Amino acid sequence: MIHGPCGTLNPNSPCMREGVCTKQYPKEFREKTEENINGYPMYQRKYTESVRVGRHDLNNRWVVPYNPWLSKKFNAPINVEVCASIKSVKYLYKYVYKGHDAASIRFENENTLDHDEILAFLDGRYVSAPEAMWRLNEFNLSEKSHTVVRLAVHLPDQQAIVYQNGQEEEAVARAATRQTTLTAWFQLNKNDQDSHNYLYTDIPHYYTFNKSAMK
């Protein structure tokens, strides 16, 4: 699996941004794999002689990380990366919940001069057999085990406010008329006798805080 090529060999490659490859190719030769705190590991890349790939002579610096067994098993180009940082959680969930594969397709007749792009545009969707079975059986696509609600804790008239420079007075006046979860809880206890049975930390189990109405 070879990246690109890009850079000086192909400045018009899709990975190029302002003359630089966004995937940082070609990589540097390395004797051993080194951990990179803020990104992917810097993999071992032993020095190799250049070989002819298409119209260019490329070496190990252009090879995309892959697993030979997976590529042979599925007969497909599959790149493999090591996720070893805290960002791996976001990386994995992004792919799990990004949704189905989709393609934008446009049909047009080269002999037609009066081309209506809107009418010729087709939004296509592909649903694989496993996904179709899952949806036909009405299985859950996602699950949420619990909800975390942040409850404000502050002294009287010392709630946190956000303001821009030069608008401090407006922000203070606005905060004076807006309830926090804590002040709204006090107001709830005045108006609802049933709320006396619950502690402040238990309120989210029985009541919902309306952020737009601030109550």
Disulfide bonds with the S-S distance in Angstrom:
none
